[in-house]
Amino acid sequence: QVQLVESGGGLVQPGGSLRLSCLASGTIFTYYTMGWYRQAPGKQRELVANILSGGSTNYADSVKGRLTISRDNAENTVDLEMNSLKPEDTAVYYCNAFRTSTHRNYWGQGTQVIVSS
């Protein structure tokens, strides 16, 4: 069983920065593609960015150039550096672990990000 624990959310002004972190346990971290998703009120959950164990990344168009995903396979962590934040980035952000070979999918409990003046 994979456990994912997020941290780092909060309230930030437009144009500000936040860093989200996710710690994974209970598995071999490198088996999983790690990702960050978000869900705004009244909207579906959407992919923000993901990163393969080898480091290849994929970003939603809306965050390219502002958000950066990274992982540390030795520490079992995946981070999301968020810069130039906009009010439309306000959402609950979820850490995700996906194993392609088994299609097993795990979620963290979510961390709230609010971008507001």
N, C-alpha and C positions, 0 to 999 in steps of 0.2 A: 504494500500500500504506500502510495506516495503522499507525503504531506507538503503543502506549500504554504508559507507564511509571508505575507507582504508587510511592508512598512514604508513610511516616508510620505504618505499623503498629507494633505492639509489645505490651508487657505493661502492663496497667493494673488498678488495684483497682476493685472494684464501686463505682459512683457517680462514677468518674473520667471524664476526657475524653481524646479523641484527635482529631486532624485528619488525614484522608487526602487526598493530592493525586494527581492524574493529569495527566501532560503528554502531549498528543497531537502527533504530527508526521506529515508525509507526506500531508497532505490539507487541504482547506478545512474548517476546524473547524465552521463554522456550518451545513454540510450535515447534520450529525449530531445526533441525539438522544443525549445522553450519560447514562450510568447507572452505578450501583454495584450489584453483585450480591454475594452471599456464599454460601459453602458450608461448612457445619459437617460434622464427621466423621460419616459414615454417612447424610448427608442430601443431598437434591438441591439444586442451586444455585437460589437464589431472588432475586428482585428486592428490593433495599432501597429505592432511589429512583432516579428519572430526571428529566431536565430537558431541555426543548426549547431550541432555539437562541434563542427569544424570551424564555425564562425561566420558562415554565410548568413546574410540578413535580408529581410524583406520588410518594407514599410508601406503603410497606407499613404496614399497620395497627400492626404490632408496634413500629415505630420512630417513629411520628408523635409530635411534641412533644419528641423527644429528639435526633433526627438531622436535619441540615439540609444539603441539597445546593445547591451554587452553581457557577456557571461564569463564566469570564472569557474572552470571545470574542477579545479582543485578545492575550491571553497563551496561548491554546489550552490552558487548564487547567480541570479540574473537581474540586471539593473536596467532601469529606464531613466536616462537623463533627459529632462524636459526643459527646454529653453524657449524664450519668446512665447510664453503661454498666452492663449487667447480665451475669452469667455466660453467659446464653443468647445474647449478642451475639458470643461467641467463634466465630470462623470465619476462613476465608481470604476476603478481600474483593477483588473483581475489578472493574476499570474496564471499561466497555463503550461502544462507539460503534456506533450503528445508523443506517443511512440508509434512510429509508422508501421512497424512490423506486426503489431498487435492491435492497432487502432485504439489503444487505451488512452484515455483523456482524463486529466486531473485538473482541478481548479483550486485556487486559494479562496480565502473568504472575502477578498476585496478590500480596497483602501480608497477612501473618498478624496477626490481632488476638486477643489472649488477655485475657479479663477474669477475674481471679482474685485472691483474697486470699492 
